[in-house]
Amino acid sequence: MSYWAKEALKGGKWAGLDWEQKGMSNDQYKIHEEVVAAGRAEERTAGLDKALELADRLTAQRCAEQNGATWSSENWRPASPPG
């Protein structure tokens, strides 16, 4: 998951894939979004290299806390309301 978070922070070619295309569970996607948000904040104050380091640390921490966050892997979430 840190790979995808770092790709989002770097604006990588495949960063725009959705969570299903990245093979994430619902909970993994939630962690991904939290890590990317924290990484963007870190990037503003400390630069991209520090943001990428933070992404690795936070992803490892959050996944450990949720035992991999794979138990919600039915890969379904309700559609977002329009607008």
Summary of the structure (lengths in Angstrom):
residues: 83
radius of gyration: 13.0
end to end distance: 28.6
largest distance: 37.0
contacts: 220
relative contact order: 0.21
helix: 61%
strand: 0%
